[in-house]
Amino acid sequence: MDGILLIDKPSGITSHKVVEIIRRKLNLKKVGHAGTLDPLATGLLVIMLGKATKLSNQLVSQSKSYEVEMKLFLETDTGDITGKIIKSEKTRIFAENQIQEVFNFFNDYEYWQKPPIYSAIKIGGRKLYQYARQGISIEVSPRLVKIEKIKSLNYLPEEAKINF
């Protein structure tokens, strides 16, 4: 069987686990995905079957769009909702034009990003978050990131939903 499946991955399951389930259910040896989604993330997971796994590099290199819901004025030790709050600031109210001004600054913006230690990026065959949870410090090389456009979908004083 050859082809591409588009899976709406739920939160709480790894991309690798989705591949494993599909491989077992369809009794296939060649099954892969075109980019890891964090276990907490929900969204489109592109699964390739059989000969379609050869398309992986082409699919991974394509532009992607993300929709993010975030809590504002909080910082956790993991950079996500699973961590302990290590910093909390007083909530501030911003006007819509102020928010849009910040977003406009980041349109067509390129920068070098050091991936967070709590991520699924693999080094030495293990995911970074596995090292982090064991207290092991790993050096991670920065990656070039480009933000094409950010737009606000919803803004409340303590949370926001954006698309980029």
Number of C-alpha atoms within 10 A of each C-alpha: 11 13 12 18 14 12 13 11 19 17 13 11 15 18 23 14 11 18 20 15 11 17 16 11 9 11 11 14 11 16 23 24 23 19 16 16 21 16 17 14 16 16 14 15 20 21 22 23 23 15 13 16 19 13 15 16 11 9 16 14 10 8 9 10 11 11 15 13 14 15 14 17 14 18 17 14 13 18 15 15 14 10 12 12 14 10 10 11 9 9 12 9 10 11 8 10 9 10 13 13 10 11 16 14 11 15 15 11 12 12 11 11 13 13 14 15 21 19 18 19 16 12 12 6 7 11 15 23 18 15 15 16 12 8 9 11 11 11 9 15 9 12 11 9 12 15 15 14 15 20 15 16 12 11 18 11 12 14 14 15 15 16 14 16
